[in-house]
Amino acid sequence: MRLASLVPSIPIEVVAHLENSGFRTDADVLFTPAFDIFTVLPPKTLSLRDVAELISRVEELASAAAVPANDLLLLDNLAREQDFDLSTGDPQLDANLLGLGGRTVIEISGDRGSGKTAFALNVILHHLTCHPNATAAWIDTTGDFSPKRAIQVLESYAAEAPLAALERLQVSLAFEVEVARGILEELNQLGNLRYIVIDTVTSLLSPLLSAGSSQGHAMMSEFMCNLRTLSQSCGITVLVDPPFGIYEKIKLTANGEGYQQHNEYRPNGYCTLDRTKARTRPVICIHDGRYAVVFFAGWYHQRKS
C-alpha cells in the first residue's frame, strides 16, 4: 500500500518527507527499524518517539479490520445470492472444485506451458458468456494477452455475440507492482465487478525477491494479503497465476523408473509427481486463511528416500 493513500490519516508533509527519503509504501516503513528511519529523515522532522508512533499508525492502517465470523457468513451468503459461481464448463470438475466463486483468492499453478493462462481465460470467458450482465477484469503483466485467442475461445462456445462478451472483459497492463496496485484501487471503485485475473504474479514479484534481502518477500506477502483483503471486503473473486509461498523448486533427472530430478514445482509436503503415469496439470490452490490443493489431473506416488 502506498503511503500517499494513507493521507489524511498521516499528515501529507510527513508522507512527503518519507517518500523523499525512500519510504514509499507501508512495507518500507513497517520493515525498517525506527532508528534507521529517524536517521535518514531531515533534521527536526520527527523525533524518535514520533517515528515509533508513526510505525504503529501505519501498521494499524495497513491491517485488515477484524470482522465477526457470523458477519462474514452473512456477507458470503448475500454474495452468493447475488452472483453466480465461476465454472469451468465441466460439470464433474466443477463438482470436485465445489465452485470457484466467493470472497476468495484462487491460485493456479503448473509447469510453464501447462495451460494456466488458458484455464483462467476459459473460466472467465465461460462466465461472461453464460451471464450477459457480468463483468470481469484481466491484469496482464507480460503483455501476452491475445484478443484473437479470446475470440477463438468464445467461438468454441458457439456464443451468439462473442464481441459483446469480450467488451465486458477489462484488460489492463501492469509490469510493476506499484502499477498493479493502482489498477486494483481503480477496480475497487467499480461496484459491479466480481472477478479479477492477474496473469502472472511471478512477473510482478520475482524482480523484488533476492536471497540477501527480506524486503522483497515482505512486499510479496503484503501484495497477496492486500488481494485477499480486497476480495473479502468487496466480494471479488481473484484468480492469480502462479502462486508463491507453498511451492518449492526441485530438480528431477531421468532414471530407469521414470523421472526423479528435473526442473519442476511441487507443493511443500506432497510427494513427487510420477510423470510415467500422467503429465503435470495446473493445480488450483484456494486461499482463504488456509489453503487447499486440488489436483484435478495427475497421480502422485511416495518419493523414495
N, C-alpha and C positions, 0 to 999 in steps of 0.2 A: 504494500500500500504506500503510495506516495505521501510524503509529509504535507504537501500542499493541500491534499484532500482533507487534512485534519483541521484546517483553518475554518472557523474561528476558535475552535476548542483549544488550539495552540496559537498564540499570537503570531501574526504574519511576519513581524520583524524577527521573531525567534526562528521561524522556519527559514527565512531568507539567510540569516547567519549560518544556520546549519547546512543549507544547500551550498552556500559559498565555501564551506569547509569540507564538502564532500559527502555530507549525510543527506541523502535524497529520499530514502524510504524508511519505513518503520523498522525494517530488519537492520539497516545501517545503525540505527540508534540502539535497538534492543540488544544487539550482539557486539557492542563496543563498550568497554568499561567506562564508567562515568568520568574517571580521572583523565582518560585518553581524550574524551570529548571536550572536557574542560580545557585541556592544554592546547587544543587546536583552534578553539574559538577566539575571536578578537578579545583583547583585554577589556575587563569590566562589562562584558556582555552578560554572562551568567556566573553566579557563584557555584561552587562545587555542590552545595546543597540544592541550588536551583536545578542543576543538571540531573541530580538524583531524582528530584520531584518530576522533572520533565520525562525521564525514562519511565517512571511509574505511570504518568499520564498517558504516554504513548502506548504502553502495554495495555492499559485499560481500554483505550480507544480502539486498539487493533484486535482485541479479543472479542470473540463472539459472546453475546449476552446469553446467560443461562435461561433455558425455556423449560417449563414443566413438561414431563413426558406426556401427560394427558392432553396438553395443548398441541403438542406435535402430532398426536394421533388425530385430533380433530382437524388440524390443517391438512394432514395427509389424506384423510377421508374426503375432505372437501375438494382437494385437488383431483382425486380420482373420480369424483362425481362430475367434475367439470371437464376433465381431459381423458383422452384415451391413451392407454399404454402404447409405447412403441412395439412393433412386432417385426420379425424377420420375414414373415410371409410363409414360414414353415410351421404348421400347427404343432408338430411334435417337438421341434426345437423351442418354440415359444412356451410350451407347457413345461419343458425341462428348466427353462430360464426363469419361470414364474413372473414373466413380464419384465420389460425394460424401462418402464416409466417410473414416475415418482420423484421425490425430492432427494436425488442421489447423484453421485459421480460414478460413471461406469468406465472402467479402464479396459482397453482392448490391447492384447499383446500377442506377439508371434514373431516368427523369423522375418527377415527382410524379404519382401515379395510374396508373403504368405496370404495376402488378401485382407489385411487390416483396414486399409482405406476403402477397398471395395465393399467390405462388410458394412462399415459405417455409412457409406454412401447409399447402399441398398436399403438399409434400415430407415434412414431419413427420407429418401425419395418414396419408399413404400408408404410411409406415414403421410407424406404430403399428398400422395395420390388418393389414399383412402379417405382423407379428411380435407375437403376443399377449403375450409376456413383456417386450417393450421398454418403456422409459420415456423421457420427454423433458421438457425444461423450457422455458418461454417467459417471457422477461423483457419486460414491456410498459412502455415509457417514455412513452407518450402517453395511456394509458387507453382505447385504441380496440379492444382485443381483444374480439371478439364470440363468445360461446359459440354463439349461434344460427347464425352464419356457419360455425363449425366443424362443427356438426351437419349443415348443408346439404352441406358438402364430404364428410363421411363418408357421408351418404345417397347421394351421387352415385357412391360406390364400391360401392354395394349391400352395405355392411357389415352383417353379421348383428346386431351389438351395438354401434352407434355410441357409446352412452353408456359402455360398457366401455372403448373406446379413448380416449375423452375423459378418463376417470378417470386414465389413465396419463400425461396431459399436465399438468404442474405449472405454473400461471400465477402470476407474481409481478409486483407493481407497483413500479417504481423511477423516480422523477422526478429523482433526483440521482445523481451519480457515486458518492458515498460509500454510498448505499443499494444501488446495483448491486454495488459491491464486497462489501458484507456478504452479499448474496444469493448471489453467486458463491462466497464462502467456505463458506456453508452447503451449497450444491450440491456442493461439492468433497468433502463428507463422505459423500455418497451413493455407495455402491460400484457400484450397478447403472445409474447414469445415464451415457449415452453421447452425448446430443445436447442442445444448448442453442441457442435462438434469442433474439437481442436485437433488438427492434423498437421504436424505431430508435436507432442510436448517435448520430445527429445531435441528437436531443432531449437527450441526456445531455451532449454535449461542446460544442455550439455556444455555450451561455452562458459557457463558460470562455475562448473564443477572442476576442482583440481585437488590433488592429493595434499597440497600444502596449505589449504585454506578451508575453514569450515563455513565461511560466509556464503559461498555458493550453495552449499547444502541447506543452509538456513533459508535462503531465498527460495529454493526449490520447495521446502516444506511449507513456507509461507504462501507460495503461489497455490499449491494444492489445497491448503486449508481455506484459502480465500474462495477457491472454486466450490468447496463443499458448503461454505457459509452462503455463497450466492445461491447455490442450488436449494438449500433448505429454507432460506428466507424468502425466496421469490418463486418457489415451486418449479424450478427449472431442472430438467434432466440434462446432464453434461456428459458427453462421450469424449474421451481423450485417448490418444494413440501415440506411443505405447506408455506403460506405467514405469515409474521409478519406485525404488524402495523395497519391493518384495521380490525382486528378481536379482539373481547373481549370474555373472558371466562364468561359464565353464568351458573347458576345451575337450573336444572329442576327437579320437583317432580311430580309424577303421581297424578292426581285427577280425578274426575268424567267426565271431559270433554276431557281428553287426558293427555298430558304431559305439565307441566308448569315450572318446575325447575329440571334440570338434567344436567350432565356434557356434554356440547356441545359448539361448537364455532358458532358464528353468526356474520355477518358483522355489524359494527357500523352503527347505523342509520336505520337499517332494522328491520322489525318485526320478531316475533318468529315463527319458523317453526312449523306447525301443523302436528305432527307425526301421527295423526289419519288418515291423508289423503295420506301421502307418506313418504317413508324412505329418510333419508338425502342422498344426492348425492354430488359428488365433485363440487366445484364452481370454475370456471376459472376467475381469476382476471387479466385483461390485463393492464400492467403498461406502460404508455408512457407519462410521465409527469403527467397525470391524470389517474384514474383507472375507469374501468367499471366492474361491477359484473354481470356475466351471470349465471342464474340458469337454467341449461338445463334439470333438473328434480326436481320436488317438488313444493309444493304450500305453500304460506305464508299467514298468517292471522294477523290482527291487535292484538297486545297484549293488554289485558285488564289491566286497572290501578288498 
